[in-house]
Amino acid sequence: MKWPWQRAASSGTLVIGSHADALAWAEAGPAGTLRGCGVETRGTDNPADFARRLRGLGLPATPVTVVLALDESQLLQIDTPAVKPEELKAAARWRIKDMIDSPLDELTIDVMHVRDDRPRPHRQLFVAAARNALIREVSERATAAGLGLAVIDIAEATQRNLQSAAARAAGLGERATAALMRYGAQCLLTVCAGGELFYARRLDWDDSTLKASGAAPPPLAQEAEMENLDFVDYGADDNGGATTADDAPRLVIELQRSFDVLERSWPDLPLAGLWVQVGEGSQALADLLHAALGMRVDVLNPESVFPGFDALSAAPGVRDAVLPLLGGLLRAESRQL
């Protein structure tokens, strides 16, 4: 089984999100143009009839990428073990044993360097982990549907791809940017620069956050251009231009904490912007975060990367199901460990 940072040649790309009761899919041509997308739900079909219906869709016979749901995998960040490259995966497996709930022998893992070329005493490593049983289930469902599974992808990697493409479209491809996207009851924050993932964090989603957008909250940071953004201490009083944590929605506080970590870890990598995509309330959230954090915040519009997506995903339920898959269509990694 290949993981997403291993290149697989193909004349086109098919990405699916496979679950017992539904299959979402998105297809792109060799040039990355979105050809189509959709969702098929199982309904009252038994598994065999559902698989037969999926085979009848006529999806292309191309190597398939499956994007796991956010809660179906983990991405851990650790210091890179001081071992030979061929021993890195085994050392990383041992290093994460106290960071996960499942026994190590029940997990499939792979590793990816945090691509920071700046000199530093400790290099960082991402460790992706998913349950063996889940990977078997996904593979069996794909096979039953007549699809040749080639790659397992994770939400952090696909969000990185979509975010980086949006950054390039906005002329910010080499700058550090952040993206916040909602996945059901959770949301995912990623920070990328030059097409590489530097930071990822999963946060609980609270619908009350959008209710707070009706009234502009006091800012946690003074309004500033992103290039010169000064992060603030949570304990600062009103005279310091900041509020206490109790004055802002929890999501705002957790974002500020994440940005503080980023500033301490990479002080020479200032954020150039934050994109948000949480569905219908995206613009309201963008306005709230702009006022609260004092930074440039825009809605992440998939149309900027995949023209025609709005029309192709207009059917009820399709947009939300397909949006997490789009970054899988942009997979073009050839990383060396």
LOKOL-634724 format. One line per field, with one value per residue (C-alpha): residue number from 0; residue in one letter; x negated, y, z negated. Coordinates in nm, 2 decimals. Each point is the difference from the previous one (the first is absolute). Last residue first. Layout:
// LOKOL-634724
seq <- [NUM|...]
type <- [a|...]
X <- [X|...]
Y <- [Y|...]
Z <- [Z|...]
//
This chain:
// LOKOL-634724
seq <- [336|335|334|333|332|331|330|329|328|327|326|325|324|323|322|321|320|319|318|317|316|315|314|313|312|311|310|309|308|307|306|305|304|303|302|301|300|299|298|297|296|295|294|293|292|291|290|289|288|287|286|285|284|283|282|281|280|279|278|277|276|275|274|273|272|271|270|269|268|267|266|265|264|263|262|261|260|259|258|257|256|255|254|253|252|251|250|249|248|247|246|245|244|243|242|241|240|239|238|237|236|235|234|233|232|231|230|229|228|227|226|225|224|223|222|221|220|219|218|217|216|215|214|213|212|211|210|209|208|207|206|205|204|203|202|201|200|199|198|197|196|195|194|193|192|191|190|189|188|187|186|185|184|183|182|181|180|179|178|177|176|175|174|173|172|171|170|169|168|167|166|165|164|163|162|161|160|159|158|157|156|155|154|153|152|151|150|149|148|147|146|145|144|143|142|141|140|139|138|137|136|135|134|133|132|131|130|129|128|127|126|125|124|123|122|121|120|119|118|117|116|115|114|113|112|111|110|109|108|107|106|105|104|103|102|101|100|99|98|97|96|95|94|93|92|91|90|89|88|87|86|85|84|83|82|81|80|79|78|77|76|75|74|73|72|71|70|69|68|67|66|65|64|63|62|61|60|59|58|57|56|55|54|53|52|51|50|49|48|47|46|45|44|43|42|41|40|39|38|37|36|35|34|33|32|31|30|29|28|27|26|25|24|23|22|21|20|19|18|17|16|15|14|13|12|11|10|9|8|7|6|5|4|3|2|1|0]
type <- [l|q|r|s|e|a|r|l|l|g|g|l|l|p|l|v|a|d|r|v|g|p|a|a|s|l|a|d|f|g|p|f|v|s|e|p|n|l|v|d|v|r|m|g|l|a|a|h|l|l|d|a|l|a|q|s|g|e|g|v|q|v|w|l|g|a|l|p|l|d|p|w|s|r|e|l|v|d|f|s|r|q|l|e|i|v|l|r|p|a|d|d|a|t|t|a|g|g|n|d|d|a|g|y|d|v|f|d|l|n|e|m|e|a|e|q|a|l|p|p|p|a|a|g|s|a|k|l|t|s|d|d|w|d|l|r|r|a|y|f|l|e|g|g|a|c|v|t|l|l|c|q|a|g|y|r|m|l|a|a|t|a|r|e|g|l|g|a|a|r|a|a|a|s|q|l|n|r|q|t|a|e|a|i|d|i|v|a|l|g|l|g|a|a|t|a|r|e|s|v|e|r|i|l|a|n|r|a|a|a|v|f|l|q|r|h|p|r|p|r|d|d|r|v|h|m|v|d|i|t|l|e|d|l|p|s|d|i|m|d|k|i|r|w|r|a|a|a|k|l|e|e|p|k|v|a|p|t|d|i|q|l|l|q|s|e|d|l|a|l|v|v|t|v|p|t|a|p|l|g|l|g|r|l|r|r|a|f|d|a|p|n|d|t|g|r|t|e|v|g|c|g|r|l|t|g|a|p|g|a|e|a|w|a|l|a|d|a|h|s|g|i|v|l|t|g|s|s|a|a|r|q|w|p|w|k|m]
X <- [-1.25|0.01|0.31|0.15|0.33|0.25|0.34|0.23|0.30|-0.03|0.04|0.35|0.12|0.10|0.23|0.18|0.24|0.08|0.07|0.20|0.27|0.27|-0.11|-0.20|-0.34|-0.07|0.11|-0.20|-0.30|-0.02|-0.34|-0.21|-0.27|0.17|0.34|-0.10|0.06|-0.19|0.18|-0.24|-0.17|-0.27|-0.10|0.12|0.09|0.34|0.13|-0.15|0.12|0.36|0.01|-0.14|0.25|0.29|-0.14|-0.03|0.35|0.14|-0.29|-0.29|-0.28|-0.25|-0.31|-0.27|-0.26|-0.36|-0.12|-0.35|-0.28|-0.31|0.13|0.04|0.06|0.09|0.22|0.17|0.07|0.16|0.20|0.13|0.10|0.18|0.19|0.10|0.12|0.21|0.15|0.10|0.20|-0.14|0.03|-0.09|-0.35|-0.09|-0.01|-0.28|-0.09|-0.24|0.22|0.27|-0.21|-0.25|0.04|0.03|-0.33|-0.01|-0.12|-0.14|0.08|-0.25|0.07|0.36|0.07|0.13|0.31|-0.10|0.03|0.27|0.25|0.33|0.28|0.20|0.36|0.20|-0.32|0.06|0.27|-0.26|-0.20|0.31|-0.02|-0.30|-0.27|-0.26|-0.36|-0.25|-0.35|-0.25|-0.33|-0.27|0.15|-0.18|0.13|-0.25|0.15|0.27|0.20|0.29|0.30|0.26|0.35|0.20|0.37|0.05|-0.33|-0.04|-0.29|-0.25|-0.29|-0.33|-0.25|-0.38|-0.13|-0.15|0.34|0.14|0.09|0.38|0.01|-0.31|0.16|0.32|-0.22|-0.18|0.33|0.13|-0.32|-0.02|0.36|-0.07|-0.30|0.17|0.31|-0.19|-0.07|-0.02|-0.12|0.04|0.35|0.12|0.37|0.26|0.24|-0.08|-0.37|0.06|0.21|-0.27|-0.28|0.19|0.07|-0.36|-0.12|0.24|-0.12|-0.36|0.08|-0.15|-0.32|-0.18|-0.33|-0.12|-0.36|-0.18|-0.38|-0.17|-0.31|0.12|-0.13|0.29|0.10|0.34|0.18|0.16|-0.11|0.25|0.06|0.22|0.22|0.23|0.14|0.12|-0.35|-0.05|0.29|0.26|0.04|-0.29|-0.26|-0.18|-0.10|-0.10|-0.38|0.01|0.17|-0.24|-0.30|0.15|0.07|-0.35|-0.21|-0.06|-0.09|-0.27|0.09|0.01|0.38|0.17|0.17|0.38|0.31|0.30|0.26|0.28|0.25|0.37|0.14|-0.09|0.16|-0.24|-0.06|-0.02|-0.21|0.09|-0.23|0.20|0.29|0.23|0.33|0.28|0.27|0.11|-0.28|0.15|0.34|-0.15|-0.18|0.33|0.17|-0.27|0.01|0.38|0.19|0.24|-0.18|-0.36|-0.08|-0.18|-0.17|-0.13|-0.29|-0.10|-0.27|-0.20|-0.30|-0.33|-0.18|0.02|0.38|0.17|0.25|0.18|0.18|0.23|0.10|0.27|0.13|-0.30|-0.24|-0.23|-0.13|-0.12|-0.27|-0.04|-0.29|-0.09|-0.26|-0.18|-0.34|-0.02|-0.22|-0.06|0.09|0.36|-0.07|-0.05|0.14]
Y <- [1.02|0.10|0.18|-0.05|0.18|0.08|-0.02|0.27|-0.23|-0.10|0.37|-0.02|-0.28|0.20|0.21|-0.31|-0.07|0.36|0.09|-0.31|0.02|0.14|0.02|0.31|-0.17|0.01|0.36|0.12|-0.19|0.16|0.15|-0.22|0.21|0.34|-0.18|-0.18|0.33|0.02|0.30|0.27|0.12|0.27|0.05|0.19|-0.32|0.09|0.22|-0.22|-0.31|0.13|0.11|-0.34|-0.18|0.20|-0.07|-0.38|-0.04|-0.22|-0.24|0.01|0.12|0.25|0.15|0.17|0.24|0.10|-0.17|0.08|-0.26|0.15|-0.07|-0.37|-0.20|0.30|0.15|-0.33|-0.06|0.34|-0.07|-0.31|0.19|0.26|-0.27|-0.16|0.33|0.07|-0.35|0.06|0.30|0.33|0.20|-0.28|-0.03|0.35|0.29|0.17|0.35|0.05|0.25|-0.27|-0.23|-0.25|-0.35|-0.18|0.12|0.16|-0.09|0.29|-0.01|0.18|-0.18|-0.07|0.37|0.10|0.05|-0.04|-0.35|-0.18|0.23|0.08|-0.20|0.12|-0.08|-0.24|-0.21|-0.15|-0.22|-0.15|-0.12|-0.15|-0.28|-0.14|-0.19|-0.18|0.06|-0.21|0.14|0.00|0.18|0.03|-0.16|0.08|0.16|0.30|0.07|-0.17|0.03|-0.23|0.03|-0.28|0.02|-0.25|-0.10|-0.04|0.07|0.38|0.18|0.24|0.11|0.18|0.16|0.03|0.16|-0.18|-0.05|0.34|0.13|-0.06|-0.30|-0.14|0.03|-0.17|-0.29|-0.01|-0.02|-0.28|-0.21|0.06|-0.09|-0.33|-0.08|0.09|-0.20|-0.32|-0.19|-0.38|-0.07|-0.27|-0.14|-0.15|0.06|-0.27|0.09|-0.32|0.09|0.35|-0.15|-0.26|0.26|0.23|-0.29|-0.12|0.36|0.02|-0.33|0.12|0.30|0.33|0.19|0.29|0.11|0.35|0.06|0.30|0.08|0.10|0.22|0.25|0.12|0.12|-0.25|-0.06|-0.28|-0.18|-0.35|-0.26|-0.34|-0.30|-0.21|-0.29|-0.08|-0.31|-0.11|0.33|-0.06|0.28|0.30|0.21|0.23|-0.26|-0.22|0.30|-0.03|-0.38|0.05|0.29|-0.23|-0.26|0.26|0.16|-0.32|0.03|0.36|-0.08|0.11|0.32|0.00|0.31|0.20|-0.08|0.11|-0.23|-0.04|-0.23|-0.18|-0.09|0.30|0.24|-0.23|-0.20|0.11|-0.29|0.05|-0.22|-0.12|0.04|-0.21|0.30|0.01|-0.18|0.06|-0.36|-0.12|0.21|-0.17|-0.34|0.10|0.12|-0.32|-0.20|0.22|-0.03|0.29|0.20|0.33|-0.06|0.36|0.11|0.33|0.21|0.15|0.08|0.10|0.23|0.12|-0.12|-0.01|-0.38|0.01|0.03|-0.23|0.05|-0.27|-0.04|-0.35|-0.07|-0.23|-0.22|0.29|0.09|0.34|-0.01|0.15|-0.07|0.15|0.00|-0.13|-0.15|-0.02|-0.07|0.21|-0.09|0.28|-0.13|-0.34|-0.31|-0.34]
Z <- [-0.37|0.37|0.11|0.35|-0.05|0.27|-0.17|0.14|0.04|-0.36|-0.10|0.15|-0.23|-0.30|0.22|0.14|-0.29|-0.08|0.36|0.09|-0.27|0.22|0.37|0.09|-0.01|0.38|0.02|-0.30|0.11|0.34|-0.05|-0.23|-0.18|-0.04|0.01|-0.32|-0.19|-0.33|-0.17|-0.09|-0.32|-0.01|-0.36|-0.31|-0.19|-0.13|0.29|0.27|-0.18|-0.02|0.36|0.12|-0.22|0.16|0.35|-0.07|-0.15|0.28|0.00|-0.24|0.24|-0.15|0.15|-0.21|0.13|0.04|-0.31|-0.12|0.06|-0.16|-0.35|0.09|-0.33|-0.22|0.27|0.07|-0.36|-0.03|0.31|-0.16|-0.32|0.21|0.18|-0.34|-0.13|0.31|-0.02|-0.36|0.09|-0.14|-0.32|-0.24|0.15|-0.12|0.24|0.19|0.09|-0.29|-0.17|0.00|-0.21|0.11|-0.15|0.33|0.12|0.34|0.35|0.21|0.37|0.22|0.33|-0.10|0.00|-0.34|-0.20|-0.36|-0.14|-0.19|0.14|-0.19|0.15|0.30|-0.06|0.23|0.04|-0.35|0.14|0.23|-0.30|-0.15|0.26|-0.19|0.19|-0.20|0.12|0.19|0.04|0.29|0.04|0.26|0.31|0.32|0.32|-0.04|-0.34|-0.19|-0.32|-0.06|-0.23|0.01|-0.12|-0.20|-0.04|0.37|0.18|0.00|0.17|-0.14|0.22|-0.08|0.23|0.00|0.31|0.30|0.18|-0.09|0.35|-0.06|0.23|-0.17|-0.34|0.13|0.13|-0.34|-0.18|0.22|-0.04|-0.37|-0.05|0.19|-0.22|-0.33|0.09|0.07|0.32|0.06|0.35|0.27|-0.03|0.33|0.02|0.10|-0.28|-0.19|0.03|-0.15|-0.29|-0.07|0.00|-0.24|-0.23|0.00|-0.07|-0.29|-0.15|0.03|-0.21|0.13|-0.09|0.16|-0.17|0.07|-0.07|-0.15|0.01|-0.32|-0.01|0.26|0.33|0.23|0.26|-0.15|0.18|-0.30|0.10|0.09|-0.17|0.05|-0.23|0.02|-0.34|-0.19|-0.10|-0.17|-0.25|0.03|-0.22|0.14|-0.15|-0.22|0.30|0.21|-0.04|0.08|0.33|0.07|-0.05|0.23|0.27|-0.03|0.02|0.38|-0.05|-0.26|-0.35|-0.21|-0.04|0.15|-0.27|0.01|0.17|0.01|0.27|-0.09|0.22|0.02|-0.18|0.29|0.25|0.22|0.35|0.24|0.31|0.30|0.28|0.32|0.14|0.03|-0.18|0.20|-0.26|0.04|-0.23|-0.27|0.05|-0.03|-0.32|-0.14|0.10|-0.18|-0.32|-0.03|0.16|-0.22|0.04|0.12|0.08|0.32|0.00|0.29|0.19|0.36|0.24|-0.21|0.20|-0.15|0.34|0.01|-0.06|-0.34|-0.17|-0.33|-0.21|-0.30|-0.10|-0.26|-0.27|-0.08|0.06|0.29|0.08|0.35|0.22|0.37|0.19|0.36|0.24|-0.30|-0.15|-0.38|-0.21|-0.36|-0.25|-0.02|-0.15|0.21|-0.10]
//
